[in-house]
């Protein structure tokens, strides 16, 4: 989720780059840096922390950092700790080639070994640094050609921008799945991860498509196909966003933007962690030996994170056969729980600062249990109060109602479940390989589905916007998605909504149903689908209107059916929640409500 900004033109660009980074800081704020070309040399400044730290570091240079060609970067750490040495931009051994990269280079280890054998000296722990050395190895008078040759050796998903002291006035970008966009001014050009980075300077843009290389100079841009170097024509578009719209990437709200960012969030969470034989979570801080012998897992969380934990409970128990208990963090800390050194407590918190979850973590460690935190924020309190951490890498979420962070949490805990299954030998290699393949497909499936379900969900929302009550029903992992979907509707539309285990409906909630009641049922493929279908029939017999979330290729008898892509049934929650997020969103918008700042709520609950 890192942010990149580059400039080439007649102006001193240090402040331009800093302002561009400010508009991109939502993409990462672990560290930041600038590199500028002046007098045939490259000057650089790096700082750990947010952009205020970088500004202070730049100010301490007393004007020595200057130039009219430069690149800047704000980092969301994946490979390598949060240190100044790991901050971008990175350079080659001679400090002539500098790059800023967003994403993951999956084959960085063999490339690093090869480059070191050829004399390259590395100064960081990152995967990104190999790109600078690789370009330098290919550089023979033509920076664009060197980037093209390097691109064809890289695997992964990424976007990067390169510059060379030997080629002032030239920036070269490359895109593989991660975003990159060009801004064209009068005698100057910009390249960035997102349009807001340069919108104050120009509204003329060119979108870099997946699998393209682009050379940027003061005269404009030149697009190339990376395998052959063949030129590509790219139209210039003019955007009419205001500053507020720019911060939202052109979407009407942050929440809608973040719903559409979920494919990228999942891609980042999966990046470099999947292998044909299973899952590699790197050094999470808890040994494989402990995980092989763990007696029991307890998951603690609050709100949306609790619902992600419910999905995780089913995944862990089904795949690894390790027993899992689930508890609301605020209840766990007060019930005198029976835990000891044989137990693992998994604490889930988007912010890593949730007061009740932190208290539950401290209690667990006091009683001897190991604690694994799943969080989105590096350096948060949860990372300091735990024995190990899995980061979700979802990027900054502005909307109070969690969307992309929920999906990233689900994927993160399912990665852990697969790792645990591998350590316990409970899944055969064929099943593991299939799940790995299907996880790799998730970003693509989410991206396609968001577009496909938008219009039918919008129609449903328009019809039921004035309804006074919704009931959500589901079983197994479908119940977790019902709880999360109902929470979204309550949070932003203020409509009373109940979510219930479908098998419990006859024990009370069925009394609420009549012809004016919409019932949202999660009826995706699972071992309990037949039971859910029976519950739908019982609802319809009382005259209620059923909106079903179902799997493609499966017939569900309901008044409205929204289909999600087919994949393993335990992976479907990350897909099934998306139409429910959109349903809550469009109902709230139809009611004229502020979905980004719902009443009485805060993004992070830091008090009890």
C-alpha positions as CSV (number, residue, x, y, z in Angstrom):
1,X,0.0,0.0,0.0
2,X,3.0,2.3,-0.3
3,X,2.8,5.7,-2.0
4,X,5.0,6.9,-4.8
5,X,5.4,10.4,-6.3
6,X,7.9,11.5,-9.0
7,X,8.5,14.8,-10.8
8,X,10.6,16.0,-13.8
9,X,10.5,19.6,-14.9
10,X,12.0,23.0,-14.5
11,X,11.1,23.6,-10.8
12,X,12.9,22.8,-7.7
13,X,10.8,19.8,-6.7
14,X,11.6,19.0,-3.1
15,X,8.4,20.7,-1.8
16,X,6.3,19.4,-4.6
17,X,7.3,15.9,-3.7
18,X,6.6,16.5,0.0
19,X,3.2,17.8,-0.8
20,X,2.5,14.8,-3.0
21,X,3.5,12.5,-0.3
22,X,1.2,14.2,2.2
23,X,-1.7,13.4,-0.1
24,X,-0.5,9.8,-0.3
25,X,0.2,9.3,3.3
26,X,-2.9,7.2,3.8
27,X,-1.1,4.5,1.7
28,X,1.6,4.1,4.3
29,X,3.3,6.0,7.2
30,X,6.0,3.7,8.6
31,X,8.8,5.7,7.0
32,X,9.4,8.0,4.1
33,X,12.1,9.4,1.9
34,X,13.1,11.6,-1.1
35,X,15.8,11.3,-3.8
36,X,16.6,14.3,-6.1
37,X,19.1,14.7,-8.9
38,X,21.3,17.8,-8.9
39,X,24.8,18.4,-10.5
40,X,25.1,14.8,-11.8
41,X,24.6,13.3,-8.3
42,X,21.7,12.0,-6.3
43,X,20.9,13.4,-2.8
44,X,18.6,11.5,-0.5
45,X,16.9,11.9,2.9
46,X,15.0,9.2,4.8
47,X,13.1,9.2,8.1
48,X,11.2,6.7,10.2
49,X,7.7,7.6,11.1
50,X,5.2,9.9,9.5
51,X,5.9,12.8,7.1
52,X,6.5,15.3,9.9
53,X,9.7,13.3,10.6
54,X,10.7,13.5,6.9
55,X,10.0,17.2,6.8
56,X,12.2,17.7,9.8
57,X,15.0,15.6,8.3
58,X,14.7,17.6,5.0
59,X,14.8,20.9,6.9
60,X,18.0,19.8,8.7
61,X,19.7,19.5,5.3
62,X,19.7,23.4,5.2
63,X,18.8,23.4,1.5
64,X,21.4,20.9,0.3
65,X,18.7,18.6,-0.9
66,X,17.7,20.1,-4.3
67,X,17.0,19.2,-7.9
68,X,14.3,19.3,-10.6
69,X,14.1,15.6,-11.1
70,X,13.1,13.5,-8.1
71,X,11.1,10.7,-6.5
72,X,9.5,10.3,-3.1
73,X,8.0,7.4,-1.2
74,X,5.9,6.8,1.9
75,X,6.2,3.2,3.1
76,X,3.8,0.5,4.4
77,X,6.4,-2.0,5.5
78,X,6.2,-5.6,4.2
79,X,9.8,-6.9,3.8
80,X,12.1,-5.6,6.5
81,X,11.6,-3.8,9.7
82,X,10.6,-0.2,10.1
83,X,14.1,1.4,10.0
84,X,15.7,4.2,8.2
85,X,17.8,1.8,6.2
86,X,14.7,0.1,4.9
87,X,13.0,3.3,3.9
88,X,12.7,4.1,0.2
89,X,14.0,5.3,-2.2
90,X,16.6,2.6,-2.6
91,X,19.8,2.9,-4.7
92,X,22.3,0.7,-6.4
93,X,25.9,0.2,-5.1
94,X,27.2,3.3,-6.9
95,X,24.3,5.5,-5.7
96,X,23.5,6.3,-9.4
97,X,20.2,4.5,-9.8
98,X,17.3,5.1,-7.3
99,X,13.9,3.5,-7.2
100,X,10.7,3.8,-5.2
101,X,8.5,0.7,-5.2
102,X,4.9,-0.2,-4.1
103,X,4.1,-3.9,-3.7
104,X,6.0,-7.1,-3.5
105,X,8.9,-8.6,-5.5
106,X,8.3,-12.3,-5.0
107,X,11.6,-13.6,-6.4
108,X,13.7,-11.2,-4.6
109,X,15.8,-13.8,-2.8
110,X,17.3,-15.5,-5.8
111,X,17.7,-12.1,-7.5
112,X,19.6,-10.8,-4.5
113,X,21.9,-13.8,-4.4
114,X,22.7,-13.4,-8.1
115,X,23.3,-9.7,-7.8
116,X,25.5,-10.1,-4.7
117,X,27.5,-12.7,-6.7
118,X,28.1,-10.0,-9.3
119,X,29.3,-7.5,-6.7
120,X,26.2,-5.6,-5.6
121,X,26.3,-4.4,-2.0
122,X,22.9,-4.3,-0.3
123,X,22.2,-1.9,2.5
124,X,18.6,-2.9,3.4
125,X,16.4,-5.9,4.3
126,X,13.8,-5.1,1.7
127,X,12.8,-6.9,-1.5
128,X,12.6,-3.6,-3.3
129,X,16.3,-2.9,-3.2
130,X,17.0,-5.7,-5.7
131,X,15.2,-3.6,-8.4
132,X,17.7,-0.7,-8.1
133,X,20.6,-3.1,-8.4
134,X,19.0,-5.1,-11.3
135,X,18.4,-1.9,-13.3
136,X,21.9,-0.8,-12.7
137,X,23.2,-4.2,-13.9
138,X,21.3,-3.7,-17.2
139,X,22.0,0.0,-17.6
140,X,24.1,0.7,-20.7
141,X,23.2,4.2,-21.8
142,X,19.4,3.8,-21.9
143,X,17.5,3.9,-18.6
144,X,14.2,2.9,-20.2
145,X,15.7,-0.1,-21.8
146,X,17.3,-1.1,-18.5
147,X,14.0,-0.9,-16.7
148,X,12.4,-3.0,-19.4
149,X,15.0,-5.7,-19.1
150,X,14.7,-5.7,-15.3
151,X,10.9,-5.8,-15.4
152,X,11.1,-9.1,-17.4
153,X,13.1,-10.7,-14.6
154,X,10.8,-9.7,-11.8
155,X,7.9,-11.7,-10.4
156,X,5.2,-10.4,-8.0
157,X,2.8,-7.5,-8.0
158,X,4.3,-4.1,-7.8
159,X,4.7,-0.6,-9.3
160,X,8.0,1.3,-9.3
161,X,9.6,4.4,-10.6
162,X,13.3,4.6,-11.4
163,X,15.7,7.5,-12.0
164,X,19.5,7.7,-12.7
165,X,22.1,10.4,-12.1
166,X,23.3,9.7,-15.6
167,X,19.8,10.5,-17.1
168,X,18.6,13.7,-15.4
169,X,15.2,14.8,-16.7
170,X,14.0,11.2,-17.1
171,X,11.8,9.0,-14.9
172,X,10.8,5.5,-15.9
173,X,7.8,3.7,-14.3
174,X,6.6,0.1,-14.5
175,X,3.3,-1.4,-13.4
176,X,2.5,-5.0,-12.5
177,X,-1.0,-5.0,-10.9
178,X,-0.3,-2.1,-8.5
179,X,-1.6,1.4,-9.5
180,X,0.5,4.0,-11.3
181,X,-0.7,7.2,-13.0
182,X,0.9,10.1,-15.0
183,X,0.2,13.8,-14.7
184,X,1.1,16.1,-17.6
185,X,1.7,19.8,-17.0
186,X,3.2,22.6,-19.0
187,X,6.8,21.5,-19.6
188,X,6.7,19.2,-16.6
189,X,5.4,15.8,-15.7
190,X,4.4,13.7,-12.7
191,X,4.2,10.0,-11.9
192,X,2.4,8.7,-8.8
193,X,0.5,5.9,-7.2
194,X,-2.7,8.0,-7.3
195,X,-4.0,11.2,-8.9
196,X,-4.4,13.2,-5.7
197,X,-0.6,13.3,-5.4
198,X,-0.3,15.9,-8.2
199,X,-3.9,17.1,-8.6
200,X,-3.0,20.6,-7.3
201,X,-0.6,21.0,-10.2
202,X,-2.4,19.4,-13.2
203,X,-5.6,17.7,-14.1
204,X,-4.4,16.1,-17.3
205,X,-3.7,12.4,-16.6
206,X,-2.8,9.1,-18.3
207,X,-3.5,5.8,-16.6
208,X,-0.8,3.3,-16.7
209,X,-2.3,-0.1,-17.5
210,X,-1.2,-3.4,-16.0
211,X,1.9,-4.7,-17.7
212,X,3.2,-1.4,-19.1
213,X,6.4,0.6,-18.9
214,X,6.3,4.4,-19.2
215,X,9.1,6.9,-19.7
216,X,8.4,10.4,-18.4
217,X,10.2,13.6,-19.4
218,X,9.5,17.3,-19.5
219,X,7.9,16.8,-22.9
220,X,5.4,14.2,-21.8
221,X,5.3,10.4,-21.7
222,X,6.1,7.4,-23.8
223,X,4.4,4.0,-23.1
224,X,6.0,0.7,-24.0
225,X,5.1,-3.0,-24.0
226,X,7.7,-4.6,-21.7
227,X,8.4,-7.9,-23.6
228,X,9.1,-6.3,-27.0
229,X,9.5,-2.6,-26.3
230,X,6.7,-1.8,-28.8
231,X,5.2,1.7,-28.3
232,X,1.7,1.9,-26.9
233,X,-0.7,4.8,-27.5
234,X,-2.3,6.2,-24.4
235,X,-5.0,8.9,-24.3
236,X,-4.8,11.9,-22.1
237,X,-7.8,12.4,-19.8
238,X,-8.9,15.4,-17.8
239,X,-10.3,14.9,-14.3
240,X,-12.6,17.4,-12.7
241,X,-12.3,16.4,-9.1
242,X,-12.1,19.0,-6.3
243,X,-9.6,18.5,-3.4
244,X,-12.1,16.6,-1.3
245,X,-13.0,14.3,-4.2
246,X,-9.3,13.8,-4.9
247,X,-8.7,12.5,-1.4
248,X,-11.4,10.0,-2.0
249,X,-10.0,8.9,-5.3
250,X,-13.0,10.1,-7.2
251,X,-15.5,8.1,-5.1
252,X,-18.3,9.9,-3.3
253,X,-17.3,8.7,0.1
254,X,-14.3,7.1,1.8
255,X,-16.4,4.1,2.6
256,X,-17.2,3.4,-1.0
257,X,-13.6,3.9,-1.9
258,X,-12.5,1.4,0.7
259,X,-15.1,-1.1,-0.4
260,X,-13.5,-0.9,-3.9
261,X,-10.0,-1.2,-2.4
262,X,-10.7,-4.6,-0.9
263,X,-9.2,-6.5,-3.8
264,X,-5.9,-4.6,-3.3
265,X,-6.1,-5.1,0.5
266,X,-6.4,-8.8,0.1
267,X,-3.6,-8.9,-2.5
268,X,-1.3,-7.1,0.0
269,X,-2.3,-9.4,2.8
270,X,-1.6,-12.5,0.7
271,X,1.5,-11.2,-0.9
272,X,4.7,-13.3,-0.5
273,X,2.9,-15.5,2.0
274,X,1.5,-18.2,-0.3
275,X,3.5,-21.1,-1.8
276,X,2.4,-24.2,-3.6
277,X,3.1,-26.3,-0.6
278,X,1.3,-24.0,1.9
279,X,1.7,-20.7,3.8
280,X,4.9,-18.9,5.0
281,X,4.1,-16.2,7.5
282,X,7.7,-15.3,8.1
283,X,9.0,-14.6,11.6
284,X,5.7,-14.0,13.4
285,X,7.4,-14.3,16.8
286,X,5.8,-17.6,17.9
287,X,7.8,-20.8,17.2
288,X,6.5,-23.6,15.0
289,X,7.3,-26.0,17.8
290,X,4.9,-24.2,20.1
291,X,2.2,-24.2,17.4
292,X,2.6,-27.9,16.8
293,X,1.9,-28.6,20.4
294,X,-0.7,-25.9,21.2
295,X,-3.5,-27.4,23.2
296,X,-6.2,-24.8,22.5
297,X,-6.7,-21.5,20.8
298,X,-8.8,-18.6,22.2
299,X,-9.7,-15.8,19.9
300,X,-10.6,-12.4,21.5
301,X,-11.8,-9.3,19.7
302,X,-14.5,-6.6,19.6
303,X,-17.0,-5.6,17.0
304,X,-16.0,-6.2,13.4
305,X,-12.8,-7.9,14.5
306,X,-14.9,-10.4,16.5
307,X,-16.8,-11.3,13.4
308,X,-13.6,-11.9,11.5
309,X,-12.5,-14.1,14.5
310,X,-15.7,-16.2,14.1
311,X,-14.7,-17.0,10.5
312,X,-11.2,-17.8,11.8
313,X,-12.6,-20.2,14.4
314,X,-14.3,-22.3,11.8
315,X,-11.3,-22.3,9.5
316,X,-8.8,-23.2,12.2
317,X,-10.9,-26.1,13.6
318,X,-11.9,-27.5,10.2
319,X,-8.4,-27.3,8.7
320,X,-6.1,-28.0,11.7
321,X,-8.4,-29.7,14.1
322,X,-7.2,-27.6,17.0
323,X,-10.0,-26.6,19.3
324,X,-10.9,-22.9,19.3
325,X,-12.9,-20.8,21.7
326,X,-14.3,-17.4,20.8
327,X,-14.9,-14.5,23.2
328,X,-15.7,-10.9,23.2
329,X,-12.6,-9.2,24.6
330,X,-14.6,-7.1,27.1
331,X,-16.2,-10.3,28.5
332,X,-13.1,-12.4,28.4
333,X,-11.1,-10.1,30.7
334,X,-13.8,-10.2,33.4
335,X,-14.8,-13.9,33.5
336,X,-11.6,-15.2,35.2
337,X,-10.7,-17.4,32.1
338,X,-9.0,-20.7,32.5
339,X,-5.9,-20.4,30.3
340,X,-2.3,-21.4,30.8
341,X,1.1,-21.9,29.0
342,X,-0.4,-24.5,26.7
343,X,-2.8,-22.1,25.1
344,X,-2.5,-19.6,22.3
345,X,-4.6,-16.4,22.5
346,X,-5.2,-14.7,19.1
347,X,-6.2,-11.0,19.6
348,X,-7.7,-9.2,16.6
349,X,-7.7,-5.4,16.4
350,X,-7.6,-3.3,13.3
351,X,-6.0,-0.3,15.1
352,X,-4.0,-2.4,17.6
353,X,-5.2,0.1,20.2
354,X,-8.6,-1.3,21.2
355,X,-8.7,-1.0,25.0
356,X,-10.7,-4.1,25.8
357,X,-8.6,-6.3,23.4
358,X,-5.3,-4.9,24.9
359,X,-6.5,-5.7,28.4
360,X,-7.5,-9.2,27.3
361,X,-4.0,-9.7,25.8
362,X,-2.3,-8.6,29.0
363,X,-4.4,-10.9,31.1
364,X,-3.6,-13.9,28.8
365,X,0.1,-13.2,29.0
366,X,0.0,-12.9,32.8
367,X,-1.5,-16.4,32.9
368,X,1.2,-17.8,30.8
369,X,-0.5,-18.1,27.4
370,X,1.2,-17.0,24.2
371,X,-0.5,-14.1,22.4
372,X,-0.6,-13.6,18.7
373,X,-1.9,-10.2,17.5
374,X,-3.6,-9.7,14.1
375,X,-3.6,-6.0,13.4
376,X,-3.3,-3.4,10.6
377,X,-1.1,-0.9,12.3
378,X,2.7,-1.3,12.7
379,X,4.0,0.1,16.0
380,X,0.6,-0.1,17.7
381,X,0.2,-1.1,21.3
382,X,-0.9,-4.6,20.2
383,X,2.4,-5.2,18.5
384,X,4.2,-4.4,21.8
385,X,1.9,-6.4,24.1
386,X,2.0,-9.6,22.1
387,X,4.4,-12.5,21.5
388,X,3.9,-12.5,17.8
389,X,2.1,-10.4,15.1
390,X,0.5,-11.0,11.7
391,X,-0.1,-7.7,9.8
392,X,-3.1,-7.4,7.5
393,X,-1.5,-4.8,5.3
394,X,-4.9,-3.3,4.4
395,X,-3.7,0.3,4.3
396,X,-5.2,3.3,6.1
397,X,-9.0,3.1,6.5
398,X,-10.8,6.5,6.9
399,X,-14.4,5.4,7.1
400,X,-15.5,4.6,10.6
401,X,-17.5,1.5,9.4
402,X,-14.8,-1.1,8.7
403,X,-14.8,-2.7,5.3
404,X,-11.5,-3.6,3.8
405,X,-9.9,-4.2,7.2
406,X,-12.5,-6.9,7.9
407,X,-11.8,-8.7,4.7
408,X,-8.1,-8.5,5.3
409,X,-8.5,-9.8,8.8
410,X,-10.5,-12.8,7.5
411,X,-7.8,-13.6,5.0
412,X,-5.0,-13.1,7.6
413,X,-6.5,-15.5,10.1
414,X,-7.2,-18.1,7.3
415,X,-3.6,-17.9,6.3
416,X,-2.7,-18.7,9.9
417,X,-5.2,-21.6,9.9
418,X,-3.6,-23.0,6.8
419,X,-0.1,-22.7,8.4
420,X,-1.3,-24.4,11.5
421,X,-2.9,-27.2,9.4
422,X,0.5,-27.7,7.7
423,X,2.3,-28.0,11.1
424,X,-0.3,-30.5,12.3
425,X,-0.4,-32.5,9.1
426,X,-4.2,-32.4,9.0
427,X,-4.6,-31.4,5.3
428,X,-3.3,-33.4,2.4
429,X,-1.0,-31.8,-0.1
430,X,-3.7,-31.8,-2.8
431,X,-6.2,-29.9,-0.6
432,X,-3.6,-27.5,0.6
433,X,-2.5,-26.8,-3.0
434,X,-6.1,-26.2,-4.1
435,X,-6.7,-23.8,-1.2
436,X,-3.5,-21.9,-2.1
437,X,-4.6,-21.5,-5.7
438,X,-8.1,-20.3,-4.7
439,X,-6.6,-17.8,-2.2
440,X,-4.5,-16.4,-5.0
441,X,-7.6,-15.8,-7.0
442,X,-9.4,-13.9,-4.3
443,X,-8.3,-10.4,-5.2
444,X,-9.4,-10.9,-8.8
445,X,-12.8,-12.4,-7.7
446,X,-13.4,-9.5,-5.3
447,X,-12.6,-6.9,-7.9
448,X,-14.9,-8.4,-10.4
449,X,-17.7,-9.0,-7.9
450,X,-17.8,-5.4,-6.6
451,X,-18.6,-4.2,-10.1
452,X,-21.1,-7.0,-10.9
453,X,-23.3,-6.8,-7.7
454,X,-23.3,-3.0,-7.5
455,X,-26.4,-2.3,-9.6
456,X,-28.7,-5.1,-8.2
457,X,-27.8,-4.2,-4.6
458,X,-28.5,-0.6,-5.3
459,X,-32.0,-1.5,-6.6
460,X,-32.7,-3.6,-3.4
461,X,-31.5,-0.7,-1.3
462,X,-33.8,1.8,-3.1
463,X,-36.8,-0.5,-2.5
464,X,-36.2,-1.2,1.3
465,X,-34.6,2.2,2.3
466,X,-37.6,3.1,4.5
467,X,-38.0,-0.2,6.2
468,X,-38.1,-0.1,10.0
469,X,-36.4,-3.5,10.7
470,X,-34.2,-6.1,9.0
471,X,-33.4,-9.6,10.1
472,X,-30.2,-11.4,9.0
473,X,-30.0,-15.2,9.1
474,X,-27.1,-17.6,8.5
475,X,-25.4,-20.8,9.7
476,X,-21.8,-21.7,10.3
477,X,-19.5,-19.2,8.7
478,X,-22.6,-17.6,7.1
479,X,-23.6,-16.5,10.6
480,X,-20.4,-14.5,11.0
481,X,-21.1,-12.7,7.8
482,X,-24.7,-12.0,8.9
483,X,-23.4,-10.5,12.1
484,X,-21.0,-8.3,10.2
485,X,-23.6,-7.3,7.5
486,X,-26.1,-6.4,10.2
487,X,-23.6,-4.4,12.1
488,X,-22.8,-2.4,8.9
489,X,-26.5,-1.6,8.4
490,X,-26.9,-0.6,12.0
491,X,-23.8,1.5,12.1
492,X,-24.5,3.7,9.1
493,X,-28.2,3.6,8.4
494,X,-29.5,3.6,12.0
495,X,-32.1,0.9,11.2
496,X,-32.8,-1.6,13.9
497,X,-31.3,-4.9,12.7
498,X,-31.0,-8.3,14.2
499,X,-28.6,-11.1,13.1
500,X,-29.4,-14.6,14.3
501,X,-28.3,-18.2,13.8
502,X,-30.9,-19.5,11.4
503,X,-31.5,-22.6,13.4
504,X,-32.5,-20.5,16.4
505,X,-35.1,-18.5,14.4
506,X,-37.9,-20.6,15.7
507,X,-36.9,-19.9,19.3
508,X,-38.2,-16.3,19.2
509,X,-37.2,-14.1,16.3
510,X,-39.8,-15.7,13.9
511,X,-42.4,-13.7,15.9
512,X,-41.0,-10.5,14.3
513,X,-41.8,-11.5,10.7
514,X,-44.6,-10.2,8.5
515,X,-45.1,-9.1,4.9
516,X,-43.1,-5.9,5.5
517,X,-40.0,-7.6,6.8
518,X,-36.9,-8.0,4.6
519,X,-34.8,-11.1,5.7
520,X,-31.3,-11.2,4.5
521,X,-30.0,-14.8,4.3
522,X,-26.4,-15.9,3.7
523,X,-27.1,-19.1,1.6
524,X,-23.7,-19.8,0.1
525,X,-22.4,-23.3,-0.5
526,X,-21.6,-25.1,2.7
527,X,-22.4,-28.4,4.4
528,X,-25.4,-26.7,6.0
529,X,-26.9,-25.2,2.9
530,X,-29.9,-27.6,2.9
531,X,-30.7,-26.4,6.5
532,X,-30.5,-22.8,5.4
533,X,-32.8,-23.5,2.5
534,X,-35.3,-24.9,5.0
535,X,-35.0,-21.8,7.1
536,X,-35.7,-19.6,4.0
537,X,-38.9,-21.6,3.3
538,X,-40.0,-21.1,6.9
539,X,-39.4,-17.3,6.5
540,X,-41.3,-17.2,3.3
541,X,-44.2,-19.1,4.8
542,X,-44.7,-16.1,7.2
543,X,-44.8,-13.7,4.2
544,X,-41.4,-12.1,4.7
545,X,-39.3,-11.0,1.7
546,X,-36.0,-12.9,1.4
547,X,-32.8,-11.4,0.0
548,X,-30.3,-14.2,-0.4
549,X,-26.5,-14.2,-0.9
550,X,-25.8,-17.3,-2.9
551,X,-23.0,-19.0,-4.8
552,X,-22.9,-19.0,-8.6
553,X,-24.4,-22.1,-10.0
554,X,-26.5,-22.9,-6.9
555,X,-30.2,-22.4,-7.0
556,X,-31.7,-20.6,-4.1
557,X,-35.5,-20.0,-3.9
558,X,-35.7,-16.3,-2.8
559,X,-37.3,-13.1,-3.9
560,X,-33.9,-11.5,-4.5
561,X,-30.7,-13.4,-5.1
562,X,-27.2,-11.9,-5.2
563,X,-24.6,-14.3,-6.6
564,X,-21.0,-14.4,-5.5
565,X,-18.2,-16.3,-7.3
566,X,-17.7,-20.0,-6.6
567,X,-14.7,-20.9,-4.4
568,X,-14.0,-23.2,-1.4
569,X,-16.9,-22.8,1.0
570,X,-14.7,-21.7,3.9
571,X,-13.2,-18.9,1.7
572,X,-16.6,-17.5,0.7
573,X,-17.0,-15.2,3.7
574,X,-14.5,-12.7,2.2
575,X,-16.8,-12.6,-0.9
576,X,-20.2,-12.8,0.7
577,X,-19.7,-9.7,2.9
578,X,-19.1,-7.4,-0.1
579,X,-22.8,-7.2,-1.2
580,X,-23.9,-6.7,2.4
581,X,-21.4,-3.8,2.8
582,X,-22.9,-2.3,-0.4
583,X,-26.5,-2.9,0.8
584,X,-25.8,-1.0,4.0
585,X,-24.0,1.7,2.1
586,X,-26.7,2.4,-0.5
587,X,-29.5,2.3,2.1
588,X,-27.7,4.8,4.2
589,X,-27.0,7.0,1.2
590,X,-30.7,6.8,0.1
591,X,-31.6,8.0,3.6
592,X,-29.2,11.0,3.2
593,X,-26.8,9.9,6.0
594,X,-23.1,10.6,6.4
595,X,-21.6,7.1,6.0
596,X,-18.0,8.1,6.8
597,X,-18.9,9.6,10.2
598,X,-21.9,7.8,11.6
599,X,-23.3,9.3,14.8
600,X,-21.9,8.3,18.2
601,X,-19.1,6.2,16.8
602,X,-15.3,6.5,16.6
603,X,-12.9,4.6,14.4
604,X,-10.8,3.3,17.3
605,X,-12.2,2.5,20.8
606,X,-9.4,3.4,23.1
607,X,-11.5,3.5,26.3
608,X,-13.4,0.9,28.2
